[in-house]
Amino acid sequence: MYPKLWEAAGIKYPVLLDRLIRLAIERYEGKMKLETTFKPKKDWYV
């Protein structure tokens, strides 16, 4: 059903898939750049 809706909006299904995949890759790469571990300095508690 969604491919028909997008096509009616002027976006071909293969173009939509390419865009969604590109967005997913960009999002994944952005998440991989985040540092999620805590690395305390030697004197962080002083």
mmJSON file of the N, C-alpha and C atoms, coordinates in Angstrom:
{"data_MODEL":{"atom_site":{
"group_PDB":["ATOM","ATOM","ATOM","ATOM","ATOM","ATOM","ATOM","ATOM","ATOM","ATOM","ATOM","ATOM","ATOM","ATOM","ATOM","ATOM","ATOM","ATOM","ATOM","ATOM","ATOM","ATOM","ATOM","ATOM","ATOM","ATOM","ATOM","ATOM","ATOM","ATOM","ATOM","ATOM","ATOM","ATOM","ATOM","ATOM","ATOM","ATOM","ATOM","ATOM","ATOM","ATOM","ATOM","ATOM","ATOM","ATOM","ATOM","ATOM","ATOM","ATOM","ATOM","ATOM","ATOM","ATOM","ATOM","ATOM","ATOM","ATOM","ATOM","ATOM","ATOM","ATOM","ATOM","ATOM","ATOM","ATOM","ATOM","ATOM","ATOM","ATOM","ATOM","ATOM","ATOM","ATOM","ATOM","ATOM","ATOM","ATOM","ATOM","ATOM","ATOM","ATOM","ATOM","ATOM","ATOM","ATOM","ATOM","ATOM","ATOM","ATOM","ATOM","ATOM","ATOM","ATOM","ATOM","ATOM","ATOM","ATOM","ATOM","ATOM","ATOM","ATOM","ATOM","ATOM","ATOM","ATOM","ATOM","ATOM","ATOM","ATOM","ATOM","ATOM","ATOM","ATOM","ATOM","ATOM","ATOM","ATOM","ATOM","ATOM","ATOM","ATOM","ATOM","ATOM","ATOM","ATOM","ATOM","ATOM","ATOM","ATOM","ATOM","ATOM","ATOM","ATOM","ATOM","ATOM","ATOM","ATOM"],
"id":[1,2,3,4,5,6,7,8,9,10,11,12,13,14,15,16,17,18,19,20,21,22,23,24,25,26,27,28,29,30,31,32,33,34,35,36,37,38,39,40,41,42,43,44,45,46,47,48,49,50,51,52,53,54,55,56,57,58,59,60,61,62,63,64,65,66,67,68,69,70,71,72,73,74,75,76,77,78,79,80,81,82,83,84,85,86,87,88,89,90,91,92,93,94,95,96,97,98,99,100,101,102,103,104,105,106,107,108,109,110,111,112,113,114,115,116,117,118,119,120,121,122,123,124,125,126,127,128,129,130,131,132,133,134,135,136,137,138],
"type_symbol":["N","C","C","N","C","C","N","C","C","N","C","C","N","C","C","N","C","C","N","C","C","N","C","C","N","C","C","N","C","C","N","C","C","N","C","C","N","C","C","N","C","C","N","C","C","N","C","C","N","C","C","N","C","C","N","C","C","N","C","C","N","C","C","N","C","C","N","C","C","N","C","C","N","C","C","N","C","C","N","C","C","N","C","C","N","C","C","N","C","C","N","C","C","N","C","C","N","C","C","N","C","C","N","C","C","N","C","C","N","C","C","N","C","C","N","C","C","N","C","C","N","C","C","N","C","C","N","C","C","N","C","C","N","C","C","N","C","C"],
"label_atom_id":["N","CA","C","N","CA","C","N","CA","C","N","CA","C","N","CA","C","N","CA","C","N","CA","C","N","CA","C","N","CA","C","N","CA","C","N","CA","C","N","CA","C","N","CA","C","N","CA","C","N","CA","C","N","CA","C","N","CA","C","N","CA","C","N","CA","C","N","CA","C","N","CA","C","N","CA","C","N","CA","C","N","CA","C","N","CA","C","N","CA","C","N","CA","C","N","CA","C","N","CA","C","N","CA","C","N","CA","C","N","CA","C","N","CA","C","N","CA","C","N","CA","C","N","CA","C","N","CA","C","N","CA","C","N","CA","C","N","CA","C","N","CA","C","N","CA","C","N","CA","C","N","CA","C","N","CA","C","N","CA","C"],
"label_alt_id":[null,null,null,null,null,null,null,null,null,null,null,null,null,null,null,null,null,null,null,null,null,null,null,null,null,null,null,null,null,null,null,null,null,null,null,null,null,null,null,null,null,null,null,null,null,null,null,null,null,null,null,null,null,null,null,null,null,null,null,null,null,null,null,null,null,null,null,null,null,null,null,null,null,null,null,null,null,null,null,null,null,null,null,null,null,null,null,null,null,null,null,null,null,null,null,null,null,null,null,null,null,null,null,null,null,null,null,null,null,null,null,null,null,null,null,null,null,null,null,null,null,null,null,null,null,null,null,null,null,null,null,null,null,null,null,null,null,null],
"label_comp_id":["MET","MET","MET","TYR","TYR","TYR","PRO","PRO","PRO","LYS","LYS","LYS","LEU","LEU","LEU","TRP","TRP","TRP","GLU","GLU","GLU","ALA","ALA","ALA","ALA","ALA","ALA","GLY","GLY","GLY","ILE","ILE","ILE","LYS","LYS","LYS","TYR","TYR","TYR","PRO","PRO","PRO","VAL","VAL","VAL","LEU","LEU","LEU","LEU","LEU","LEU","ASP","ASP","ASP","ARG","ARG","ARG","LEU","LEU","LEU","ILE","ILE","ILE","ARG","ARG","ARG","LEU","LEU","LEU","ALA","ALA","ALA","ILE","ILE","ILE","GLU","GLU","GLU","ARG","ARG","ARG","TYR","TYR","TYR","GLU","GLU","GLU","GLY","GLY","GLY","LYS","LYS","LYS","MET","MET","MET","LYS","LYS","LYS","LEU","LEU","LEU","GLU","GLU","GLU","THR","THR","THR","THR","THR","THR","PHE","PHE","PHE","LYS","LYS","LYS","PRO","PRO","PRO","LYS","LYS","LYS","LYS","LYS","LYS","ASP","ASP","ASP","TRP","TRP","TRP","TYR","TYR","TYR","VAL","VAL","VAL"],
"label_asym_id":["A","A","A","A","A","A","A","A","A","A","A","A","A","A","A","A","A","A","A","A","A","A","A","A","A","A","A","A","A","A","A","A","A","A","A","A","A","A","A","A","A","A","A","A","A","A","A","A","A","A","A","A","A","A","A","A","A","A","A","A","A","A","A","A","A","A","A","A","A","A","A","A","A","A","A","A","A","A","A","A","A","A","A","A","A","A","A","A","A","A","A","A","A","A","A","A","A","A","A","A","A","A","A","A","A","A","A","A","A","A","A","A","A","A","A","A","A","A","A","A","A","A","A","A","A","A","A","A","A","A","A","A","A","A","A","A","A","A"],
"label_entity_id":["1","1","1","1","1","1","1","1","1","1","1","1","1","1","1","1","1","1","1","1","1","1","1","1","1","1","1","1","1","1","1","1","1","1","1","1","1","1","1","1","1","1","1","1","1","1","1","1","1","1","1","1","1","1","1","1","1","1","1","1","1","1","1","1","1","1","1","1","1","1","1","1","1","1","1","1","1","1","1","1","1","1","1","1","1","1","1","1","1","1","1","1","1","1","1","1","1","1","1","1","1","1","1","1","1","1","1","1","1","1","1","1","1","1","1","1","1","1","1","1","1","1","1","1","1","1","1","1","1","1","1","1","1","1","1","1","1","1"],
"label_seq_id":[1,1,1,2,2,2,3,3,3,4,4,4,5,5,5,6,6,6,7,7,7,8,8,8,9,9,9,10,10,10,11,11,11,12,12,12,13,13,13,14,14,14,15,15,15,16,16,16,17,17,17,18,18,18,19,19,19,20,20,20,21,21,21,22,22,22,23,23,23,24,24,24,25,25,25,26,26,26,27,27,27,28,28,28,29,29,29,30,30,30,31,31,31,32,32,32,33,33,33,34,34,34,35,35,35,36,36,36,37,37,37,38,38,38,39,39,39,40,40,40,41,41,41,42,42,42,43,43,43,44,44,44,45,45,45,46,46,46],
"pdbx_PDB_ins_code":[null,null,null,null,null,null,null,null,null,null,null,null,null,null,null,null,null,null,null,null,null,null,null,null,null,null,null,null,null,null,null,null,null,null,null,null,null,null,null,null,null,null,null,null,null,null,null,null,null,null,null,null,null,null,null,null,null,null,null,null,null,null,null,null,null,null,null,null,null,null,null,null,null,null,null,null,null,null,null,null,null,null,null,null,null,null,null,null,null,null,null,null,null,null,null,null,null,null,null,null,null,null,null,null,null,null,null,null,null,null,null,null,null,null,null,null,null,null,null,null,null,null,null,null,null,null,null,null,null,null,null,null,null,null,null,null,null,null],
"Cartn_x":[0.814,0.0,0.862,1.908,2.75,3.437,3.926,4.528,3.554,2.304,1.299,1.09,1.1,0.934,2.103,3.314,4.486,4.503,4.119,4.081,3.071,1.94,0.94,1.48,2.431,3.048,4.201,4.507,5.541,6.895,6.957,8.231,8.165,9.029,9.069,9.605,9.149,9.524,11.037,11.743,13.205,13.918,13.444,14.03,13.767,12.571,12.225,13.119,13.312,14.171,15.604,16.125,17.479,17.604,16.636,16.669,16.589,15.726,15.593,16.876,17.498,18.751,19.854,19.933,20.929,20.731,19.484,19.192,19.566,19.306,19.657,21.17,21.921,23.381,23.898,23.366,23.772,23.483,22.334,21.971,22.902,23.213,24.113,25.507,26.018,27.329,27.359,26.278,26.194,26.223,25.55,25.544,26.906,27.633,28.95,29.975,29.705,30.611,30.439,29.326,29.079,29.933,30.435,31.189,30.23,30.099,29.092,29.692,31.01,31.617,32.201,32.218,32.765,34.217,35.096,36.518,36.981,36.995,37.365,38.86,39.166,40.567,41.041,42.345,42.888,42.369,42.182,41.776,40.339,39.472,38.09,37.291,37.697,36.926,37.465,38.517,39.12,38.399],
"Cartn_y":[-1.191,0.0,1.261,1.29,2.48,2.809,1.818,2.163,2.913,2.538,3.227,4.667,4.88,6.227,7.122,6.591,7.376,7.662,6.671,6.878,7.964,7.988,9.025,10.403,10.422,11.684,12.068,11.196,11.521,10.907,10.009,9.371,7.899,7.505,6.111,5.224,3.987,3.056,2.833,2.599,2.422,3.657,4.835,6.071,6.167,5.811,5.815,4.852,3.652,2.675,3.18,3.75,4.3,5.372,6.248,7.336,6.793,5.836,5.254,4.545,3.847,3.153,4.163,5.231,6.271,6.914,7.198,7.795,6.856,5.574,4.591,4.523,4.555,4.524,5.78,6.935,8.191,8.158,7.648,7.572,6.632,5.49,4.52,5.134,5.806,6.422,7.495,8.243,9.255,8.653,7.535,6.866,6.282,5.836,5.254,6.314,7.584,8.663,9.064,8.693,9.057,8.216,8.846,8.108,7.788,6.522,6.117,5.507,5.541,4.997,6.131,5.937,6.923,6.588,7.552,7.363,8.436,8.109,9.11,9.454,10.703,11.113,10.634,10.615,10.121,10.92,12.212,13.053,13.541,12.805,13.243,13.339,12.624,12.597,13.579,14.299,15.22,16.546],
"Cartn_z":[0.0,0.0,0.0,0.82,0.885,-0.44,-1.183,-2.481,-3.387,-3.355,-4.18,-3.7,-2.398,-1.858,-2.245,-2.128,-2.498,-3.991,-4.782,-6.224,-6.593,-5.896,-6.131,-5.755,-4.81,-4.398,-5.329,-6.297,-7.266,-6.98,-6.008,-5.653,-6.036,-6.944,-7.387,-6.262,-6.229,-5.168,-5.079,-6.182,-6.074,-5.512,-5.871,-5.344,-3.841,-3.432,-2.01,-1.235,-1.75,-1.069,-0.959,-2.04,-1.999,-0.924,-0.854,0.134,1.558,1.796,3.133,3.558,2.627,2.941,3.236,2.433,2.679,4.049,4.392,5.704,6.84,6.67,7.698,7.885,6.794,6.879,7.569,7.216,7.85,9.348,9.719,11.134,11.886,11.275,11.893,12.076,11.046,11.134,12.215,12.347,13.387,14.774,14.947,16.252,16.582,15.572,15.805,16.216,15.905,16.281,17.745,18.351,19.738,20.672,21.703,22.717,23.851,24.156,25.131,26.397,26.542,27.748,28.582,29.866,30.784,31.041,30.763,30.981,31.976,33.278,34.265,34.202,34.522,34.66,36.02,36.218,37.477,38.673,38.499,39.635,39.541,38.901,38.692,39.993,41.006,42.257,43.286,42.981,43.952,43.911],
"occupancy":[1.0,1.0,1.0,1.0,1.0,1.0,1.0,1.0,1.0,1.0,1.0,1.0,1.0,1.0,1.0,1.0,1.0,1.0,1.0,1.0,1.0,1.0,1.0,1.0,1.0,1.0,1.0,1.0,1.0,1.0,1.0,1.0,1.0,1.0,1.0,1.0,1.0,1.0,1.0,1.0,1.0,1.0,1.0,1.0,1.0,1.0,1.0,1.0,1.0,1.0,1.0,1.0,1.0,1.0,1.0,1.0,1.0,1.0,1.0,1.0,1.0,1.0,1.0,1.0,1.0,1.0,1.0,1.0,1.0,1.0,1.0,1.0,1.0,1.0,1.0,1.0,1.0,1.0,1.0,1.0,1.0,1.0,1.0,1.0,1.0,1.0,1.0,1.0,1.0,1.0,1.0,1.0,1.0,1.0,1.0,1.0,1.0,1.0,1.0,1.0,1.0,1.0,1.0,1.0,1.0,1.0,1.0,1.0,1.0,1.0,1.0,1.0,1.0,1.0,1.0,1.0,1.0,1.0,1.0,1.0,1.0,1.0,1.0,1.0,1.0,1.0,1.0,1.0,1.0,1.0,1.0,1.0,1.0,1.0,1.0,1.0,1.0,1.0],
"B_iso_or_equiv":[0.0,0.0,0.0,0.0,0.0,0.0,0.0,0.0,0.0,0.0,0.0,0.0,0.0,0.0,0.0,0.0,0.0,0.0,0.0,0.0,0.0,0.0,0.0,0.0,0.0,0.0,0.0,0.0,0.0,0.0,0.0,0.0,0.0,0.0,0.0,0.0,0.0,0.0,0.0,0.0,0.0,0.0,0.0,0.0,0.0,0.0,0.0,0.0,0.0,0.0,0.0,0.0,0.0,0.0,0.0,0.0,0.0,0.0,0.0,0.0,0.0,0.0,0.0,0.0,0.0,0.0,0.0,0.0,0.0,0.0,0.0,0.0,0.0,0.0,0.0,0.0,0.0,0.0,0.0,0.0,0.0,0.0,0.0,0.0,0.0,0.0,0.0,0.0,0.0,0.0,0.0,0.0,0.0,0.0,0.0,0.0,0.0,0.0,0.0,0.0,0.0,0.0,0.0,0.0,0.0,0.0,0.0,0.0,0.0,0.0,0.0,0.0,0.0,0.0,0.0,0.0,0.0,0.0,0.0,0.0,0.0,0.0,0.0,0.0,0.0,0.0,0.0,0.0,0.0,0.0,0.0,0.0,0.0,0.0,0.0,0.0,0.0,0.0],
"pdbx_formal_charge":[null,null,null,null,null,null,null,null,null,null,null,null,null,null,null,null,null,null,null,null,null,null,null,null,null,null,null,null,null,null,null,null,null,null,null,null,null,null,null,null,null,null,null,null,null,null,null,null,null,null,null,null,null,null,null,null,null,null,null,null,null,null,null,null,null,null,null,null,null,null,null,null,null,null,null,null,null,null,null,null,null,null,null,null,null,null,null,null,null,null,null,null,null,null,null,null,null,null,null,null,null,null,null,null,null,null,null,null,null,null,null,null,null,null,null,null,null,null,null,null,null,null,null,null,null,null,null,null,null,null,null,null,null,null,null,null,null,null],
"auth_seq_id":[1,1,1,2,2,2,3,3,3,4,4,4,5,5,5,6,6,6,7,7,7,8,8,8,9,9,9,10,10,10,11,11,11,12,12,12,13,13,13,14,14,14,15,15,15,16,16,16,17,17,17,18,18,18,19,19,19,20,20,20,21,21,21,22,22,22,23,23,23,24,24,24,25,25,25,26,26,26,27,27,27,28,28,28,29,29,29,30,30,30,31,31,31,32,32,32,33,33,33,34,34,34,35,35,35,36,36,36,37,37,37,38,38,38,39,39,39,40,40,40,41,41,41,42,42,42,43,43,43,44,44,44,45,45,45,46,46,46],
"auth_comp_id":["MET","MET","MET","TYR","TYR","TYR","PRO","PRO","PRO","LYS","LYS","LYS","LEU","LEU","LEU","TRP","TRP","TRP","GLU","GLU","GLU","ALA","ALA","ALA","ALA","ALA","ALA","GLY","GLY","GLY","ILE","ILE","ILE","LYS","LYS","LYS","TYR","TYR","TYR","PRO","PRO","PRO","VAL","VAL","VAL","LEU","LEU","LEU","LEU","LEU","LEU","ASP","ASP","ASP","ARG","ARG","ARG","LEU","LEU","LEU","ILE","ILE","ILE","ARG","ARG","ARG","LEU","LEU","LEU","ALA","ALA","ALA","ILE","ILE","ILE","GLU","GLU","GLU","ARG","ARG","ARG","TYR","TYR","TYR","GLU","GLU","GLU","GLY","GLY","GLY","LYS","LYS","LYS","MET","MET","MET","LYS","LYS","LYS","LEU","LEU","LEU","GLU","GLU","GLU","THR","THR","THR","THR","THR","THR","PHE","PHE","PHE","LYS","LYS","LYS","PRO","PRO","PRO","LYS","LYS","LYS","LYS","LYS","LYS","ASP","ASP","ASP","TRP","TRP","TRP","TYR","TYR","TYR","VAL","VAL","VAL"],
"auth_asym_id":["A","A","A","A","A","A","A","A","A","A","A","A","A","A","A","A","A","A","A","A","A","A","A","A","A","A","A","A","A","A","A","A","A","A","A","A","A","A","A","A","A","A","A","A","A","A","A","A","A","A","A","A","A","A","A","A","A","A","A","A","A","A","A","A","A","A","A","A","A","A","A","A","A","A","A","A","A","A","A","A","A","A","A","A","A","A","A","A","A","A","A","A","A","A","A","A","A","A","A","A","A","A","A","A","A","A","A","A","A","A","A","A","A","A","A","A","A","A","A","A","A","A","A","A","A","A","A","A","A","A","A","A","A","A","A","A","A","A"],
"auth_atom_id":["N","CA","C","N","CA","C","N","CA","C","N","CA","C","N","CA","C","N","CA","C","N","CA","C","N","CA","C","N","CA","C","N","CA","C","N","CA","C","N","CA","C","N","CA","C","N","CA","C","N","CA","C","N","CA","C","N","CA","C","N","CA","C","N","CA","C","N","CA","C","N","CA","C","N","CA","C","N","CA","C","N","CA","C","N","CA","C","N","CA","C","N","CA","C","N","CA","C","N","CA","C","N","CA","C","N","CA","C","N","CA","C","N","CA","C","N","CA","C","N","CA","C","N","CA","C","N","CA","C","N","CA","C","N","CA","C","N","CA","C","N","CA","C","N","CA","C","N","CA","C","N","CA","C","N","CA","C","N","CA","C"],
"pdbx_PDB_model_num":[1,1,1,1,1,1,1,1,1,1,1,1,1,1,1,1,1,1,1,1,1,1,1,1,1,1,1,1,1,1,1,1,1,1,1,1,1,1,1,1,1,1,1,1,1,1,1,1,1,1,1,1,1,1,1,1,1,1,1,1,1,1,1,1,1,1,1,1,1,1,1,1,1,1,1,1,1,1,1,1,1,1,1,1,1,1,1,1,1,1,1,1,1,1,1,1,1,1,1,1,1,1,1,1,1,1,1,1,1,1,1,1,1,1,1,1,1,1,1,1,1,1,1,1,1,1,1,1,1,1,1,1,1,1,1,1,1,1]
}}}
